[in-house]
Amino acid sequence: MKLKDAREAYYFYTKKTSDIVRYLALAGIGIIWIFRIESGDDISIPRTLLLPTILLVFGLGFDLLQYVAGSIIWGSYGRIKEKSGIGVEEEFEAPRQINWITNTLFGLKIVTIICAYVLILKFLIYKVFP
């Protein structure tokens, strides 16, 4: 196995993880919407689903921020390298800390979605088995 192969596997699994987490967040919001409470023109959700809703929204926000931060960081870094005279096909080393922000946001979105689903499952269990 080459380092290139390991990186390709990493990119594949992080992309898949991001896609799945995004789908789970949207599905979680859909599940919560099913249990909404309608009273005339007002719509609300059960109090026990407020925290999971907030976590799902934060998870989606972390997802967006991860990609926005990554595009800004890597776009800026690429521009700096370009201005320094590095050619398009030339090899260079990037600093290890360059991915710190995006990796942190990646982890945060996963943790928030998992926590939201634990709370949603807890809610559903109490609905089914009161």
Buried (B, 14 or more C-beta within 10 A) or exposed (E): EEEEEEEEEEEEEBEEEBEEBBEBBEEBBEBBEEBEEEEEEEEEBEEBBEEBBEBBBBBBBBBEBBEEBBEEBBEEEEEEBEEEEEEEEEEEEEEEEBBEBBBBBBEBBBBBBBBBBEBBEEBEEEEEEE
